[in-house]
Amino acid sequence: MAGSPGTTELPADETGIAPASEARTAGLGDPGTADRLLIQRGLFDGPSPLVPEDLYSVVEVGTARRERGGVAVMPDSRLSTNTYFGRVHATYWQRWTDVTELEVSLVVSGTGRVRVMASDTNRIPRIVAAQDVIEAEAVALRFEVQVDRFTDGGGLWLELGTGAGELAVSEVRWSVARTARPRPASMVICTFNRVDDCLNTLEALANDPEALAAIRTVYVVDQGSDPVESRPRFETVAARFGDQLVYLRQPNLGGAGGFTRGLFEVAGGPDADADTVFMDDDVLLEPEILIRLTAFANRTRNPMIVGGQMLNLLHPSRLHISAEYAVPEKLLAGQPVEDSMHDAMLLGVDEEGLPHVVERRVDTEYNGWWACLIPAEVVRRIGYPLPMFFQWDDVEYGYRGRSRGIATVSLPGAAVWHADFGWKDWDEWHRYFNIRNALVTAALHTGFSTRVVGAKLTEMLAQYLVGMQYGLAATLLQAVEDFLRGPEIMADGSAAAAAEIRRIRARYPETVMHPVGEIEKDFRELRVVRPAGPPGLPRATWFKRVTYLALDRAKDRTGYVTAGDAHWWHTSTFAKAYVTDMSEQGVRIRTRDRVLAAQLAKRAARTLRRLQKEAPSVVESYRAAMPELTSRANWARLYGVDENA
């Protein structure tokens, strides 16, 4: 058989191709068997028609019939899997695992050419193995590839080409040698009143037995008032899992409490050494993520947090971020690491004609918990997450791990589709947790400069007040004041705070979103007013807006502001502004209130003075309370579990 240096040589029949039965017994063995660990399947289409198939495979020339598990390449055509889901991101395997070689196996029928391609950090492709096939019938091919030239970037993929004939390819499996003691893994889905979303996620998993086989137990932690188990559909889905599914009900302790319950159950059960995969309930699941996360965790040189990436649900061809960091003292999370991809298009080609793929390896500092694997060793070394309810719980845990020498990887090609963050309005009740928990994280993992923290809070408050976001200003102040109360705010898992901030915000009319039909006015009052442009001197512009506020002057008494234009320096030019919510589902009505603005400003001054004075002792109290807050005993108390019973 005409092969290349990377091809396993097999006995040939009269066609020049080894019979499938002989091919499968040659070489190192099949992926997924006792001596091979399946790290990635070759998929040519997505799990749903809602996602573009070009995220998996691309027809570069001619035509092809693409299905989930296989493809038929028509004559005079070429197909590539050099795509986000189609390539093996070899650079991450070389950097973080002990793998030095991998194997790709596939079953071919027909006539054509199969190439294993590779790239480097400069995005230049090269051929590492190739094989011509002639009139094959369900023949198995196997290629061995060295993982040795990908330190800074690059990946591996297949290229399938035809001449006069047709070539069908299926059962593509990328695998590595199995470790002596494979690490088991379980999965936890945290859900709150998203019954259909949760059931869709479970069904997607049940429909993919090979992906489900990567998981021993699936925990569904239901914290909602509309229980998942109340639906007839749940009984049907649960029956498909059998004993593999564990359904738990508990009070709402937010994402932190829901996900931690999975860690708690795994650590206290027969699989105490198992990894735990966190999975949001409101995702469009790519079941393949379970194979890729668990396989990667099995081969890392040292235990590390293995994060999945997020694609945008409303715009499924866009990658949210490939690597991120936080600046807790400035209350900033989700900052793109240099050279990372952020809100990036993954389809098509760039100006050089090269595909939009994650080529360069970029190291992250933490990973969001939309999909993330936590090894058992990590929990034993650094404890459980903080009872923050949600927001910054994943950030804090990632930085706590880093402080103990535990890295996090955000693994390309292992991803789910999650609701776009850009379509969520900043002025929501959960902003309280974003601010409060950022301050807690800063207290635990930075020097907590009161100058830096105070300056950032002052800047935010100043913009909210002139922009007529009084409820958001009150939300911020409540977050700071509760932070200053110390670690006692998390004694109940922050459940009371979640209820209280909703009650507080209800006092402020502009926090309510109205369907546009409910606020129909004279069309002249709802005319769209566009901004002139960002201010060249923001500080001077702010002082000018404060003067307008004090004198009750306005450039426009009323006007309509689109979501993308709702900057403080624009909305502050109105006495009354109708502002589109970022979700594009309704409108917020902001009305100037000089008395309320003055009251909030006075409260802000008092609160910020307290922060300057009390911060050093408050920071020490959080650090002292950390071991108790993150202990198993504390979470057992919150869950109402008596482990001695």
For each residue, the residues with C-beta under 8 A, 3 or more apart:
1: 7 9 10 12 16 17 18 131
2: 16 131 132
3: 7 9 129 130 131
4: 7 127 129 130 131
5: 129
6: 116 128 129 143 144 145
7: 1 3 4 129 130 131 141 142 143 144
8: 26 27 142 143 144
9: 1 3
10: 1 18 22 23 26 142
11: 18 19 22 26
12: 1 15 16 17 18
13: 16 17 18 19
14:
15: 12 134 135 136
16: 1 2 12 13 134
17: 1 12 13 133 134 136 139
18: 1 10 11 12 13 22 23 26 139 140
19: 11 13 22 23 139
20: 23 24 107 138 139 140
21: 24 25
22: 10 11 18 19 25 26
23: 10 18 19 20 26 139 140 141 142
24: 20 21 30 140
25: 21 22
26: 8 10 11 18 22 23 142
27: 8 103 142 144
28: 35 36 103 144 177
29: 33 34 35 36
30: 24 33 36 105 173
31: 36 37 38 103 105 173 174 175
32: 36 37 38 173 175
33: 29 30 36
34: 29 178
35: 28 29 177 178
36: 28 29 30 31 32 33 103 175 176 177 178
37: 31 32 175 176 177 178 179 182 295 298 299
38: 31 32 41 173 174 175 291 295
39: 88 93 102 174 175 176 291 292 295 296 299
40: 88 173 174 288 291 292 295 413
41: 38 69 172 173 174 210 288 291
42: 81 86 104 106 158 169 172 173 174
43: 46 56 57 68 69 85 86 172 288
44: 53 56 57 66 67 68 69 70 71 79 81 86
45: 53 56 57 66 67 68
46: 43 49 50 51 52 53 55 56 68 85 286
47: 51 68 204 208 284 285 286 287 288
48: 51 284
49: 46
50: 46 284 316
51: 46 47 48 55 284 316 317 417
52: 46 55 316 317 347
53: 44 45 46 56 57 66
54: 57 58 83 317 347
55: 46 51 52 83 84 85 86 316 317 346 347
56: 43 44 45 46 53 66 81 83 85 86
57: 43 44 45 53 54 64 66 71 79 80 81 83 86
58: 54 79 80 81 82 83 86 355
59: 62 63 64 66 77 78 79
60: 78 79 80
61: 76 77 78
62: 59 73 74 75 76 77 78 162
63: 59 74 77
64: 57 59 71 72 73 74 77 79
65: 71 72 74
66: 44 45 53 56 57 59 71 79
67: 44 45 70 71
68: 43 44 45 46 47
69: 41 43 44 170 171
70: 44 67 168 169 170 171
71: 44 57 64 65 66 67 79 160 168 169 170
72: 64 65 166 167 168
73: 62 64 77 78 79 112 160 161 162 166 167 168 169
74: 62 63 64 65 77 162 166
75: 62 162 163 164 165 166
76: 61 62 162 163 164
77: 59 61 62 63 64 73 74 161 162
78: 59 60 61 62 73 159 160 161 162
79: 44 57 58 59 60 64 66 71 73 159 160 161
80: 57 58 60 83 86 117 157 158 159 160
81: 42 44 56 57 58 86 87 157 158 159
82: 58 86 87 117 119 125 155 157 159 355 357
83: 54 55 56 57 58 80 86 87 157 346 355 357
84: 55 87 319 346 357 358 412 413 415
85: 43 46 55 56 286 288 413 415
86: 42 43 44 55 56 57 58 80 81 82 83 157 158
87: 81 82 83 84 155 156 157 357 413
88: 39 40 93 102 155 156 157 174 413
89: 92 93 155 358 411 412 413
90: 93 94 102 118 147 150 154 155 156
91: 94 95 121 150 151 152 153 154 155 360 361
92: 89 95 96 296 361 409 411 412
93: 39 88 89 90 96 97 99 102 147 150 296 299
94: 90 91 97 99 147 148 150 151
95: 91 92 151 361
96: 92 93 296 300 301 304 407 409
97: 93 94 296 299 300 301
98: 299 300 301
99: 93 94 102 147 176 177 299
100: 146 147 148
101: 144 145 146 147 176
102: 39 88 90 93 99 144 145 147 156 174 175 176
103: 27 28 31 36 142 143 144 145 174 175 176
104: 42 116 142 143 145 156 158 172 173 174 175
105: 30 31 140 141 142 143 171 172 173 175
106: 42 114 140 141 158 169 170 171 172 173
107: 20 138 139 140 141 169 170 171
108: 112 114 133 136 138 139 140 141 167 168 169
109: 136 137 138 139 167 168
110: 133 135 136 162 165 166 167 168
111: 133 134 135 136 162 163 164 165 166 167
112: 73 108 132 133 160 161 162 163 165 166 167
113: 130 131 132 133 160 161 162 167
114: 106 108 130 131 132 133 141 158 159 160 167 169
115: 127 129 130 131 158 159 160 161
116: 6 104 127 128 129 130 143 145 156 157 158 159
117: 80 82 125 126 127 128 156 157 158 159
118: 90 125 126 127 128 145 149 150 154 155 156 157
119: 82 123 124 125 126 153 154 155 359
120: 123 124 126 149 150 152 153 154
121: 91 152 153 154 359 360 361
122: 153
123: 119 120 153 352 354 359
124: 119 120
125: 82 117 118 119
126: 117 118 119 120
127: 4 115 116 117 118 130
128: 6 116 117 118 145 146 156
129: 3 4 5 6 7 115 116 143 144 145
130: 3 4 7 113 114 115 116 127
131: 1 2 3 4 7 113 114 115 141 143
132: 2 112 113 114
133: 17 108 110 111 112 113 114 136 139 141 167
134: 15 16 17 111
135: 15 110 111 165
136: 15 17 108 109 110 111 133 139
137: 109
138: 20 107 108 109
139: 17 18 19 20 23 107 108 109 133 136
140: 18 20 23 24 105 106 107 108 171
141: 7 23 105 106 107 108 114 131 133
142: 7 8 10 23 26 27 103 104 105
143: 6 7 8 103 104 105 116 129 131
144: 6 7 8 27 28 101 102 103 129
145: 6 101 102 103 104 116 118 128 129 156
146: 100 101 128 149
147: 90 93 94 99 100 101 102 150
148: 94 100
149: 118 120 146 154
150: 90 91 93 94 118 120 147 153 154 155 361
151: 91 94 95 361
152: 91 120 121 360 361
153: 91 119 120 121 122 123 150 359 360 361
154: 90 91 118 119 120 121 149 150 359
155: 82 87 88 89 90 91 118 119 150 357 358 359
156: 87 88 90 102 104 116 117 118 128 145 174
157: 80 81 82 83 86 87 88 116 117 118
158: 42 80 81 86 104 106 114 115 116 117 169 172
159: 78 79 80 81 82 114 115 116 117
160: 71 73 78 79 80 112 113 114 115 167 169
161: 73 77 78 79 112 113 115 167
162: 62 73 74 75 76 77 78 110 111 112 113 165 166 167
163: 75 76 111 112
164: 75 76 111
165: 75 110 111 112 135 162
166: 72 73 74 75 110 111 112 162
167: 72 73 108 109 110 111 112 113 114 133 160 161 162
168: 70 71 72 73 108 109 110
169: 42 70 71 73 106 107 108 114 158 160 172
170: 69 70 71 106 107
171: 69 70 105 106 107 140
172: 41 42 43 104 105 106 158 169
173: 30 31 32 38 40 41 42 104 105 106
174: 31 38 39 40 41 42 88 102 103 104 156
175: 31 32 36 37 38 39 102 103 104 105
176: 36 37 39 99 101 102 103 295 299
177: 28 35 36 37 99
178: 34 35 36 37 182
179: 37 182 183 298 299
180:
181:
182: 37 178 179 298
183: 179 273 274 275 294 297 298 375
184: 216 271 273 274 275
185: 214 215 216 274 275 276 277 290 293 294 297 373
186: 215 216 217 218 219 262 265 266 271 274 275 276 277
187: 215 217 218 219 262 276 277 279 290
188: 218 219 220 221 258 259 261 262 263 265 276 277 278 279
189: 198 201 202 218 219 220 221 279 280 281
190: 221 223 255 258 259 261 262 278 279 280 281
191: 194 195 197 198 220 221 222 223 224 228 258 281
192: 222 223 224 252 258 281
193: 224 225 226
194: 191 197 198 224 281 282
195: 191 198 199 224 226 227 228 230 231
196: 199 200
197: 191 194 200 201 281 282 283
198: 189 191 194 195 201 202 220 222 228 281
199: 195 196 202 203 228 231 233 234 237
200: 196 197 203 204 284 285
201: 189 197 198 204 205 279 281 283 285
202: 189 198 199 205 206 218 220 237 241 245
203: 199 200 206 207 237
204: 47 200 201 207 208 284 285 287
205: 201 202 208 211 212 218 285 287 290
206: 202 203 209 212 237 240 241
207: 203 204 287
208: 47 204 205 211 212 287 288
209: 206 212 213
210: 41 213 291
211: 205 208 214 287 288 289 290 291
212: 205 206 208 209 215 218 244 287 290
213: 209 210
214: 185 211 290 291 294 295
215: 185 186 187 212 218 244 277 290 294
216: 184 185 186 244 271 274
217: 186 187 244 245 246 266 269 271
218: 186 187 188 189 202 205 212 215 241 244 245 246
219: 186 187 188 189 246 247 248 261 262 265 266
220: 188 189 191 198 202 228 245 246 247 248
221: 188 189 190 191 248 250 258 259 261 262
222: 191 192 198 227 228 229 247 248 249 250
223: 190 191 192 249 250 251 252 253 254 257 258
224: 191 192 193 194 195 227 228 252
225: 193
226: 193 195 230
227: 195 222 224 230 249
228: 191 195 198 199 220 222 224 231 234 247
229: 222 234 247 249
230: 195 226 227 234
231: 195 199 228 234 235
232: 235 236
233: 199 236 237
234: 199 228 229 230 231 237 238
235: 231 232 238 239
236: 232 233 239 240
237: 199 202 203 206 233 234 240 241
238: 234 235 241 245 247
239: 235 236 242
240: 206 236 237
241: 202 206 218 237 238 244 245
242: 239 245
243:
244: 212 215 216 217 218 241
245: 202 217 218 220 238 241 242
246: 217 218 219 220 265
247: 219 220 222 228 229 238
248: 219 220 221 222 261 265
249: 222 223 227 229
250: 221 222 223 253 257 258 261 639 640
251: 223 495
252: 192 223 224 257 495 498
253: 223 250 256 257 258 387 389 493 494 495 638
254: 223 257 258 388 389 390 393 433 493 494 495 498
255: 190 258 259 369 389 390 393
256: 253 259 260 385 386 387 388 389 390 393 493 494
257: 223 250 252 253 254 260 261 387 389 493 638
258: 188 190 191 192 221 223 250 253 254 255 261 262
259: 188 190 221 255 256 262 263 278 369 385 393
260: 256 257 263 264 384 385 387 635
261: 188 190 219 221 248 250 257 258 264 265 635 639
262: 186 187 188 190 219 221 258 259 265 266 276 278
263: 188 259 260 266 267 276 374 379 384 385
264: 260 261 267 268 384 632 635 636 639 641
265: 186 188 219 246 248 261 262 268 269
266: 186 217 219 262 263 269 271 272 274 276 376
267: 263 264 272 376 379 632
268: 264 265 272 632 643
269: 217 265 266 272
270:
271: 184 186 216 217 266 274
272: 266 267 268 269 376
273: 183 184 376
274: 183 184 185 186 216 266 271 376
275: 183 184 185 186 294 297 373 374 375 376
276: 185 186 187 188 262 263 266 373 374 376
277: 185 186 187 188 215 290 293 294 371 372 373 374
278: 188 190 259 262 369 371 372 373 374
279: 187 188 189 190 201 283 285 370 371 416
280: 189 190 283 369 370 371 416 418
281: 189 190 191 192 194 197 198 201
282: 194 197 418 419
283: 197 201 279 280 313 370 371 416 417 418
284: 47 48 50 51 200 204 313 316 416 417 418
285: 47 200 201 204 205 279 289 416
286: 46 47 85 289 415 416 417
287: 47 204 205 207 208 211 212 290 291
288: 40 41 43 47 85 208 211 291 292 414
289: 211 285 286 292 293 308 371 414 415 416
290: 185 187 205 211 212 214 215 277 287 293 294
291: 38 39 40 41 210 211 214 287 288 294 295
292: 39 40 288 289 295 296 308 411 413 414
293: 185 277 289 290 296 297 306 308 371 373 411 414
294: 183 185 214 215 275 277 290 291 297 298 373
295: 37 38 39 40 176 214 291 292 298 299
296: 39 92 93 96 97 292 293 299 300 306 409 411 414
297: 183 185 275 293 294 300 304 306 373 375
298: 37 179 182 183 294 295
299: 37 39 93 97 98 99 176 179 295 296
300: 96 97 98 296 297 303 304 306 409
301: 96 97 98
302: 406 407
303: 300 375 377 378 406
304: 96 297 300 375 378 406 407 408 409
305: 366 367 372 373 374 375 378 397 398 401 406 407 408 409
306: 293 296 297 300 372 373 375 408 409 411 414
307: 364 366 367 368 371 372 373 408 409 410 411
308: 289 292 293 367 370 371 372 373 410 411 414 415 416
309: 319 320 321 322 371 410 411 412 414 415
310: 319 320 321 368 370 371 415 416 417 418
311: 316 317 318 319 320 346 415 416 417 418
312: 315 316 318 319 320 343 417 418 419 420 422
313: 283 284 316 417 418 419 420
314: 419 420 423
315: 312 318 420
316: 50 51 52 55 284 311 312 313 417
317: 51 52 54 55 311 345 346 347
318: 311 312 315 343 344 345 346
319: 84 309 310 311 312 322 341 342 343 344 346 358 415
320: 309 310 311 312 342 343 418 420 421
321: 309 310 324 334 336 340 341 342 343 410
322: 309 319 337 340 341 342 344 358 362 364 410 412
323: 336 337 340 362 363 364 365 410
324: 321 333 334 335 336 337 340 364 365 366 410
325: 335 337 364 365 366
326: 332 333 334 335 365 366 392 395 399 438 441
327: 330 331 332 335
328: 331 332 395 399 438 439 441 442 445 446
329: 442 446 448 449 452 453 456
330: 327 452 453 456
331: 327 328 434 435 438 439 442 453 456 457 460
332: 326 327 328 335 438
333: 324 326 392 395 434 438
334: 321 324 326 421
335: 324 325 326 327 332
336: 321 323 324 340 341 342
337: 322 323 324 325 340 362 363 364 365
338: 362
339: 360 362
340: 321 322 323 324 336 337 362 364
341: 319 321 322 336 344 358
342: 319 320 321 322 336
343: 312 318 319 320 321 422
344: 318 319 322 341 356
345: 317 318 348 356
346: 55 83 84 311 317 318 319 356 357
347: 52 54 55 317 356
348: 345 355 356
349: 352 353 354 355 356
350: 353 354 355 356
351:
352: 123 349
353: 349 350
354: 123 349 350
355: 58 82 83 348 349 350
356: 344 345 346 347 348 349 350
357: 82 83 84 87 155 346
358: 84 89 155 319 322 341 412 413
359: 119 121 123 153 154 155
360: 91 121 152 153 339
361: 91 92 95 121 150 151 152 153
362: 322 323 337 338 339 340
363: 323 337 407 409
364: 307 322 323 324 325 337 340 367 408 409 410
365: 323 324 325 326 337 398 399 402 408
366: 305 307 324 325 326 394 395 397 398 399 402 408
367: 305 307 308 364 372 394 398 408 409 410
368: 307 310 372 394
369: 255 259 278 280 372 393 394
370: 279 280 283 308 310 416 418
371: 277 278 279 280 283 289 293 307 308 309 310 414 415 416
372: 277 278 305 306 307 308 367 368 369 394
373: 185 275 276 277 278 293 294 297 305 306 307 308
374: 263 275 276 277 278 305 378 379
375: 183 275 297 303 304 305 306 378 379
376: 266 267 272 273 274 275 276 379 380
377: 303 380 381
378: 303 304 305 374 375 381 382 401 406
379: 263 267 374 375 376 382 383 384
380: 376 377
381: 377 378 404 406
382: 378 379 397 400 401 404 406 630
383: 379 400 626 627 630 631
384: 260 263 264 379 630 631 632 634 635
385: 256 259 260 263 388 393 396 397 630
386: 256 393 396 397 440 490 626 629 630
387: 253 256 257 260 490 493 494 629 634 635 638
388: 254 256 385 391 392 393 396 433 437 440 490 494
389: 253 254 255 256 257 393 433 437 493 494 495 497 498
390: 254 255 256 393 430 433
391: 388 430 433 434 437
392: 326 333 388 395 396 433 434 437 438 440 441
393: 254 255 256 259 369 385 386 388 389 390 396 397 437
394: 366 367 368 369 372 397 398
395: 326 328 333 366 392 398 399 441
396: 385 386 388 392 393 399 400 437 440 441 444 445
397: 305 366 382 385 386 393 394 400 401
398: 305 365 366 367 394 395 401 402 408
399: 326 328 365 366 395 396 402 403 441 444 445
400: 382 383 396 397 403 404 444 445
401: 305 378 382 397 398 404 406 407 408
402: 365 366 398 399 405 406 407 408
403: 399 400 445
404: 381 382 400 401
405: 402
406: 302 303 304 305 378 381 382 401 402
407: 96 302 304 305 363 401 402
408: 304 305 306 307 364 365 366 367 398 401 402
409: 92 96 296 300 304 305 306 307 363 364 367
410: 307 308 309 321 322 323 324 364 367
411: 89 92 292 293 296 306 307 308 309 414
412: 84 89 92 309 322 358 415
413: 40 84 85 87 88 89 292 358
414: 288 289 292 293 296 306 308 309 371 411
415: 84 85 286 289 308 309 310 311 319 371 412
416: 279 280 283 284 285 286 289 308 310 311 370 371
417: 51 283 284 286 310 311 312 313 316
418: 280 282 283 284 310 311 312 313 320 370
419: 282 312 313 314 423 424
420: 312 313 314 315 320 423 424
421: 320 334 424
422: 312 343 582
423: 314 419 420 582 583 584
424: 419 420 421 428 582 583
425: 428 513 581 582 583 588
426: 431 472 582
427: 431 469 471 472 510 511 588
428: 424 425 431
429: 432 475 498 501 502 505 511
430: 390 391 433 434
431: 426 427 428 434 435 472 475 476 479
432: 429 435 436 475 476 478 479 497 501
433: 254 388 389 390 391 392 430 436 437 479 494 497 498
434: 331 333 391 392 430 431 437 438
435: 331 431 432 438 439 475 476 479 480
436: 432 433 439 440 479 480 482 483 489 497
437: 388 389 391 392 393 396 433 434 440 441
438: 326 328 331 332 333 392 434 435 441 442
439: 328 331 435 436 442 443 453 479 480 483
440: 386 388 392 396 436 437 443 444 483 622
441: 326 328 392 395 396 399 437 438 444 445 446
442: 328 329 331 438 439 445 446 448 453
443: 439 440 446 448 483 618 619 622 623
444: 396 399 400 440 441 622 623 626
445: 328 396 399 400 403 441 442
446: 328 329 441 442 443 449
447:
448: 329 442 443 453 615 619
449: 329 446 452 453
450: 453 454 611 612 615
451: 454 455
452: 329 330 449 455 456
453: 329 330 331 439 442 448 449 450 456 457 611 615
454: 450 451 457 458 608 611 612
455: 451 452 458 459
456: 329 330 331 452 453 459 460
457: 331 453 454 460 461 476 480 608 611
458: 454 455 461 462 604 608
459: 455 456 462 463
460: 331 456 457 463 464 476
461: 457 458 464 465 473 476 477 600 601 604
462: 458 459 465 466 542
463: 459 460 466 467 542 568
464: 460 461 467 469 470 472 473 476 568
465: 461 462 468 469 470 473 549 597 600 601
466: 462 463 542 545 546 549 568 572 597
467: 463 464 566 567 568 571 572 590
468: 465 510 571 572 574 577 590 591 592 593
469: 427 464 465 472 473 510 590
470: 464 465 473 474 508 510 593 596 597 600
471: 427 474 475 504 505 507 508 510 511
472: 426 427 431 464 469 475 476 511
473: 461 464 465 469 470 476 477 600 604
474: 470 471 477 478 504 505 507 508 600
475: 429 431 432 435 471 472 478 479 501 504 505
476: 431 432 435 457 460 461 464 472 473 479 480
477: 461 473 474 480 481 600 603 604 607
478: 432 474 475 481 482 500 501 504
479: 431 432 433 435 436 439 475 476 482 483
480: 435 436 439 457 476 477 483 484 607 608 611
481: 477 478 484 485 607 610
482: 436 478 479 485 489 497
483: 436 439 440 443 479 480 489 618
484: 480 481 607 610 611 614 615 618
485: 481 482 488 489
486: 489 618 621 622 625
487: 490 491 621 622 625 629
488: 485 491
489: 436 482 483 485 486 494 497
490: 386 387 388 487 493 494 629
491: 487 488
492: 495 496 638
493: 253 254 256 257 387 389 490 638
494: 253 254 256 387 388 389 433 489 490 497 498
495: 251 252 253 254 389 492 498 499
496: 492 499 500
497: 389 432 433 436 482 489 494 500 501
498: 252 254 389 429 433 494 495 501 502
499: 495 496 502 503
500: 478 496 497 503 504
501: 429 432 475 478 497 498 504 505
502: 429 498 499 505 506
503: 499 500 506
504: 471 474 475 478 500 501 507
505: 429 471 474 475 501 502 508 511
506: 502 503 511
507: 471 474 504
508: 470 471 474 505 511
509: 512 589 591
510: 427 468 469 470 471 588 589 590 591
511: 427 429 471 472 505 506 508 588
512: 509 588
513: 425 581 583 585 586 587 588
514: 518 519 586 587 588 589
515: 518 519 585 586 587
516: 519 520 586 587
517: 520
518: 514 515
519: 514 515 516 526 578 587 589
520: 516 517 526
521: 525 526
522: 525 526
523: 526 527
524: 527
525: 521 522 558 559
526: 519 520 521 522 523 558 559 560 578
527: 523 524 559 560
528: 559 560 561 562
529: 556 559 560 561 574
530: 562 565
531: 534 565 567 569 570
532:
533:
534: 531 538 567 569
535: 538 540 541 569
536:
537: 540 541
538: 534 535 541 542 569
539: 542 543
540: 535 537 543 544
541: 535 537 538 544 545 569
542: 462 463 466 538 539 545 546 568 569
543: 539 540 546 547
544: 540 541 547 548
545: 466 541 542 548 549 568 569 572 573
546: 466 542 543 549 550
547: 543 544 550 551 553
548: 544 545 551 552 553 554 555 572 573
549: 465 466 545 546 552 572 592 594 597
550: 546 547 594
551: 547 548
552: 548 549 575 592 594
553: 547 548
554: 548 557 573 574 575 592
555: 548 573 574
556: 529 559 573 574 575
557: 554 574 575 576
558: 525 526 574 575 576 577 578
559: 525 526 527 528 529 556 574 577 578
560: 526 527 528 529 577 578 579 580
561: 528 529 565 566 570 571 574 577 578 579 580
562: 528 530 565 566 580
563: 566 579 580 581 582 584
564:
565: 530 531 561 562 570
566: 467 561 562 563 570 571 579 580
567: 467 531 534 570 571
568: 463 464 466 467 542 545 571 572
569: 531 534 535 538 541 542 545 572 573
570: 531 561 565 566 567 573
571: 467 468 561 566 567 568 574 577 579 590
572: 466 467 468 545 548 549 568 569
573: 545 548 554 555 556 569 570
574: 468 529 554 555 556 557 558 559 561 571 577 590 592
575: 552 554 556 557 558 591 592
576: 557 558 589 590 591 592
577: 468 558 559 560 561 571 574 589 590
578: 519 526 558 559 560 561 587 588 589
579: 560 561 563 566 571 587 588 589 590
580: 560 561 562 563 566 584 586 587 588
581: 425 513 563 584 585 586 587 588
582: 422 423 424 425 426 563
583: 423 424 425 513 586
584: 423 563 580 581
585: 513 515 581
586: 513 514 515 516 580 581 583
587: 513 514 515 516 519 578 579 580 581
588: 425 427 510 511 512 513 514 578 579 580 581
589: 509 510 514 519 576 577 578 579
590: 467 468 469 510 571 574 576 577 579
591: 468 509 510 575 576
592: 468 549 552 554 574 575 576 597
593: 468 470 596 597
594: 549 550 552 597 598
595: 598 599
596: 470 593 599 600
597: 465 466 470 549 592 593 594 600 601
598: 594 595 601 602
599: 595 596 602 603
600: 461 465 470 473 474 477 596 597 603 604
601: 461 465 597 598 604 605
602: 598 599 605 606
603: 477 599 600 606 607
604: 458 461 473 477 600 601 607 608
605: 601 602 608 609
606: 602 603 609 610
607: 477 480 481 484 603 604 610 611
608: 454 457 458 480 604 605 611 612
609: 605 606 612 613
610: 481 484 606 607 613 614
611: 450 453 454 457 480 484 607 608 614 615
612: 450 454 608 609 615
613: 609 610
614: 484 610 611 617 618
615: 448 450 453 484 611 612 618 619
616: 619 620
617: 614 620 621
618: 443 483 484 486 614 615 621 622
619: 443 448 615 616 622 623
620: 616 617 623 624
621: 486 487 617 618 624 625
622: 440 443 444 486 487 618 619 625 626
623: 443 444 619 620 626
624: 620 621
625: 486 487 621 622 628 629
626: 383 386 444 622 623 629 630
627: 383 630 631
628: 625 631 633 634
629: 386 387 487 490 625 626 634
630: 382 383 384 385 386 626 627 634
631: 383 384 627 628 634 635
632: 264 267 268 384 635 636
633: 628 636 637
634: 384 387 628 629 630 631 637 638
635: 260 261 264 384 387 631 632 638 639
636: 264 632 633 639 641 642 643
637: 633 634 640
638: 253 257 387 492 493 634 635
639: 250 261 264 635 636
640: 250 637
641: 264 636
642: 636 645
643: 268 636
644:
645: 642
